[in-house]
């Protein structure tokens, strides 16, 4: 790790504390997460007894410390709900896997702590900070602004190749993967993320948020610029990042938003979520694979290179799924035990999708809990708090588009294994909103007024 990268990680905690003194709490959480995710280095700083310091663990530690210093009442007022149970089980499942495989309690505690920091704490912070329509609006606008901030850097790297991480922090984010950045006669940007697919997913989410806020009138201007021009700029950037999956998810997400609004119900998303669960069941628990049919169908609209890559993933997943079923309850634990090896001890399998990684390492307990945690919040939102006919209302539109983005992220987890803490924060925010219930209009008005004040100012008034 270069000195610049180390300084950035170590200095981020006090920066987060400063952000909390300058902005209202909800906005401070959004700024801290998005800035760290987009601009801090891909690096690990080893810490004793707790998970390594990374861009997101530093953010979580900083926000928790700021909460203890400035707003400890948020933690003490937290009330667990039924939607929190899947995330709790998922964070505990590595410990159960380690014990079941004889790896020891120390290994289990270490693995569970890693899951708590990468999944549990972002979810928890969303629950306690962004659990109302005001917080969801702040988060949606933050994602949109984050996309606008990233767009020039993406366009630069499509021209010069992914070099910004090396230029700023002294090394490539993931050495040895430069060949994967070459796409369609040019370069696919990675900026300060691990892979171009992560960048494509982020830019897709920002563009989709912008499109829906523009169409519903929930946001008309930003920085004194008509939002439609900013949305067009983001769409062009999404095209130029050269991520086929991002193209599909952006179009698919926009169609779902329009369709659910026109029908007045989120039934299409709910049915598609059920189909995703059926796909997981068939892939994980049966030996009847439908991946050949999927490849054959998609080959009609996608190029041969992409289909070969997809077929390679599916073939690996079939082999890994067969291996995972040998320890179907708690999985194989860590240390690469869920992978396949040849007679010389060389690894011959690759885990590309989140579902197969979790199923292999943590078994059915981990697989069911993580996908329940991803699916149940947005399904509950659409069923009880945010029917399709309300999605164009200005106060509801941000929550609706964030719910659709969570659905798209769940779909992406069927093919990729990129953990995006901003989406986990969103998941916790929606779960918190569902568990609290919709606020009366009078309370929403008070919250909007309060969101314009800073923490120090509120403390002076209370004193």
N, C-alpha and C positions, 0 to 999 in steps of 0.2 A: 504494500500500500504506500502510495506517495505521501509526502508530508502535507500536500494540499488536501488530498482526500481525507487524511486523518484529522486535519484541522477542521474541515467542513463537518465531519461527523461529530467530533467532540464539541464543536462550537454551536451545534444546532440546538441543544437543550436550552442554553441561556437565550438563544434567539427566540425560541418558542415562548419562554417566559416573558420576553419583551413584547412579543406579539399580543399576548394576553393583557398587557397593560395599555396597549394602544387601540385595541378593537373590542367590540362586544364579544361575549363568550362564543356564541354560535359562529360568528364570522372568523374568530381567532382559530377555532378548530378546523374550519374549512380551509383557511389559508395555510395553516401548518401542515395539514395532510397533503394538499395539492402541490404546494411549493416543494416539499420534501420529495414527493413521489416523482415530480418532473425534473428536478434539478440537482438533487444530491447524488453523490457517486454510488456506483455499484461496488461496494467494498464491505469488509467485515473487520471490526476491531474486537479482539477477544477480551471478554470480561470474565472475572472469576465468579462462579456460582450461578450466574444468570446468563440468558442468551446473549450472543455476540451483538455488539453495537452495529446496526445497519441503518440505512436511511429511515426505515419505518419504525424500528425499535427505538431509535433516538427520538422520533416524533412521539411515540406512545409514552416513553418515559417523561418527556418534556411536558406533555399535556396532563399526565397524571400528577406531576409535581406542581404544575400551575393550578390544577384543581384543588389540591391539598392546601396550597398557599392562599388562593384567592376565593375559592368557591367550594369548600369541602362539603357544604350542605347537599350538593348534587349527588355525591356518593352515598351519603347516609340516607337520602330520600329515595334511593333506588329500590324499586319493588319488583322482584322477579315475576315473570309470567310464563305461560305455557309455551310461547314462541321462543323463549330462551333455552328451553330444554335441549333441543338438538345441538346447539352450539356448545353447551356445557358437556354433553356426551362426547362430541367430537374432540374437544380439547382434552378430555380424560382418556380417550381411547388409545393414544400411544402408550400410556402407562399400563393399561390392560394388556396390550400387545406384547410389551416387553416382559411382563410377568409371565404371561402364557408361554412365551418362547424361551424362558429361562435366562433372559438377558439381565435380570436384576432390577431392583427398585431404583438404583441411581440412574441407570439408562432410561427407565420409564419416566422418572421425574424430569430429566433433562429434555426428553422428547416432548413431553406434555407442556413444559414451560415454553418451548419453541412455538408450539401451536397456540398457546395462550397469547403470546406476544404478536404473532403474525395474523391470527384470526380473532381470538377472543377479545383482546383489548380494543382493536378498531370497532368491533361490533358493540362492545360495551360503551365506548365513547359516543357512538351514534345513538345508542339507546338513551343516554342521559342528557345529551346536548341538543340533538337535532330531531327530537321526537314530536314535532308539530309542523304545521304547514309553513310557518315562517322559516324554520330550520331547513326544511326540504327545499324551499325556494332558494335560500342562501347556498345550499349545496349544488343545486342545479345550475345556478348562475356561476358558481365557482368552477364547475366542470367546463362550462362554456368558455369562460375567460381563460382557464387553463389550456384549452384547445387553441384559442387564439394566440396565446403566448408561445405555444409549441410550434405553431404552423410555420413561422419564418425559419426556425431551426430545422424543421423537417425538410423544407424546400432547399435550404442550404446543403444538407447532407445528400439530397438526391442529386446534387450537382458535384460535390467534392468527395462523396462517399462518407460512410460513418466515421468521422474523425473528431467530433466535438469532445467526447469523453476523454480521448487521448490528449487533446490539446489543452483541456482545462485541468484534468486530474492526473495526467501523466501515463495513462494506460488505457487500453481498450476495455470496455465493460466486461466482455467475455472473450478472452483471447482464443484464437483458433477457429472462429466462426465467421470470418470475413466472407468466405465463399457464399454463405447463406444470404448475404446482403445484396448480391448481384441478382437483379430481377428485371425481366422485360427490356433488356438492353441498357439498363441504367442501374441505379442503386436504391435499395430500400433503407430508409433512415432508421437508426436506433436511438440517436441522441443520447439521453442518459438512462436508457432502459436496457434490459438484457437482450431483447430481441425485437426485430421489426414487427412481429405479430402483436407484441404488446403496444407498440406505438400505433399500429393500425386500429386496434381495439379502442384505445383511448381517443384517437381522433374521430372514430366513428361515433362514440358516445357523445363527444362534444358537439359534433355536427347535428346529431339527432336531437339533442337538447335545444340547440339553437333553432332548428327547423320548427319544433313544436312550440317553443316560446314565441317565435315570430308569427306562426300561423294563428295562435290563440290570442295574440295581443298581450300576453303576460309580460313581455319585455319589448319595448318599441325602440329604444335608443340605448346605446352604450358608448360612453366617452363622446357623446354628442354626435354619434354616427348612427344612421339608420341601420337597424339590426339586419335587414335583408342583405345589405352589402357584406356584412361580416359573415353571415351564413353562407353566402355564395363563395366567399374566400375559403371557408372551412371545407365546403364540399369539394372545391378544386384541390385542396390539400389532401383530402382523403383519397382522391383519385391518384394523386401523384406519389403517395406513400407506397403504392404497389403491393397492397395486401388484398388478395382475392377474397378472403374471409370478411374483411371489413366492408368491401363492396356489397357482398351478399347481406350482411347483418344490417347495414344502413338501410338498404332498400326494404328488407324484410321488416325491420322495426317501424319504418314509416307507414308501410301498408297496414301493419297491425294497428297502429294508432288510428289511422283513418277508418279501418274496418270496424274496430271495436266502438268507435264513436258513432259511426253511422248505424250500427246495429243496436247501440244503446246498452251493450253488455260486453264484458271481457271474456265471454265464453270461448272465442277462438284461442286466446292465450291459455286458458285453463285446459282446453282439449289438447293443445300442443304440449303442455307440460305433462299431461298424462301419457302422451305418446313418448315423450323423453324418458319417463319412468319405465314404460314398457320396454324401450330400447335397452335401458340399463339392466332390467331384469333378464332379458333374453341374452345379453352379452355376458353378464356376470354369472348367471345361475343355470343356464342351459347350454347345450352343445349344438343348438340350432342357430347358426349365425346368418344374419341377413346382409352382411357387409358386401358380399359379392353383388347382390341386387342393387345396393346403394351406389356402388362404384359404376355399375353398368348404366344406371339411370343418369348419374351426374356426368358421365363421359359424353353425353349428348350436348352438354352446354359448357363444359370446361375443357381446357387444353390437356394434352397427353401427359405433360410433365407433372401437372398438379394431380392428375388421377393416379399416376405412379406413386407419388408421395403419399396420397391418401390410402391407396391399397397397401403400401408398406406399413403404415400405421395400423391398419385394421388387422393385418396378418400378425403383427407383434402382439396386439391386444388379445387375439384369440389364443395364442400360446401362453401369454402371461395370465390370462383368465383361467385357463386350465390349471396352471400352477397355483394360482391363488385359491382355488377351490379345495386344495389339499389342506388348507388351514382357513376354513371359510368364516369362522366366527370372529377371531381377533387378528387374522392375517399373520404375516411372517415377521413383523417388527422391522427394525432398521438394519443398517449395515449391508444393504444390497441383497438381503436374503430373498426378496421377492423377485429378483431378476433370474435369468437363465444363463447358464455357463456351459462351455464345451468341455471336452476331456482335459484340456490344458489349463482350465480355469479362466479362460477369456470370456468376458461377457458377450453374449450373442443376442441380447434383446434390448430394446429401447422403449422406455415409457414416455409417451408424448401427451397422454390425456390425463386430466386430474382424476377422473373416476378410476382408471386402472392403477394409478399411483396409490390412491387411498385404499382401494380394494386389496391390492397386494400387500401393503404395509400394515393396514389396520382392519382388514377384513370387512365383514358385513356391518359390524358396529360402526366403523368409521364411514363406510360408503353411505349407509342409510342416513346417518346423522348429518353428514355434510350436505347431502342433497335435500334433505328435509329443511335444513337451515337456509338453503338458498331459495327453495321453492315456496315454503309456507308463508313467509312475510308478504311477498307480492300477491300471492293468491288470496290471502286474507284481506289485503288492501283492496283488491278489485271486487271481492265478493261482498264486503260489508261496509266499506268506507268510501269507495271511489268507483261507482258504477260508470260504465262507458259513456253514458249520456252526459256526464259531468266533466269529461276530460278537457273540454274547451273553455271551461270557466277559468278565469285568470288565477284564482287562488288555488285551484286544484290541478291545473296543467303541469306545474313542476313535479308534483307527486306522481301523476300519471306517467310522465315520460321517464322518471327515475324507476318506476316499477317495471316498465317495458325494458329498460336497460338491464335491470337485474335478470329479467327473463333471458335476454340475449347473452348475458354473461354466463348464465347457467348452460345455455346451448353451447357456448364456446368451451366450457369446461368438459364437454363430451369429446372434444377434439384436441384441446390444448391444456397445459398445466400451469398457466401463468396466474399467480396470486396477485390480485390487484386490491390493495388495502382501501382505496377510495371506494370501490364497489362494496367491500365488506362494511365500511363505515355507513354507506347508503343502506345496506341490508339492516343494520342495527337501527338506523333512523326510522325506517319504515316499520320495523317490528315495534319500536317504541310508540310510534304514532297509532298503530293498530291497537296496542294494549291500552293506551291512554284513552282512545276514543276521540272522535272529532270534537274540536273546541267550538263553543258557541261564538257567534260573530263578534260579540262584545269582547271576549277574551282574545280573539285573533287580532282585533284592533289594538288592544293594549300591548300585545306581544310585538306588533309591528313598530309601535312607538318606542318600546323598550329596546328593540334591536338597534335603534339609532344611537343609543348611548353607550359610552365606554364603561368598562368595569371600574376604573378609578373614580369616575364621576358618580356612579351608583353607590360606591362605598361612602363617598363624602355625604351624599344625601341621607343614607341610612344612619350615619354617625350623628 
